[in-house]
Amino acid sequence: PHFPTPGVDSTDQESNEGSVFVGNIDPSVTDYDLLEFFRARYPGVRHSKVVCDDNGRPRGYAFVRFGTHAEAAHAVAQMSGADFHGRRIIVNRATKSRTHPPPPH
């Protein structure tokens, strides 16, 4: 049986998916806006999530998950600096956050 590693997203651990960080996004952008923007160029986009603060206000960045690491790499190379809702977005490979300790056993 497979037991997930604490603090690690098991879907990323077991798949060939790749994720990117998208910064400098306008506060009016929704998850769906971002999904459609990337999906128009990369059909393998699986998911997008605009990060919000504790009060539900967008923090100006998001994450987009692609079907493959190769597609995510193409997005990093091609989309950083693209205009999206009047702003030049920043696109980088997403990295696992090390700021939160793993949950207790």
Secondary structure as UniProt FT lines:
FT   TURN            6..7
FT   HELIX           10..13
FT   STRAND          18..23
FT   TURN            27..28
FT   HELIX           31..39
FT   TURN            40..41
FT   TURN            43..44
FT   STRAND          45..52
FT   TURN            54..55
FT   STRAND          58..66
FT   HELIX           69..79
FT   TURN            80..81
FT   STRAND          83..84
FT   TURN            85..86
FT   STRAND          87..88
FT   STRAND          90..93
//
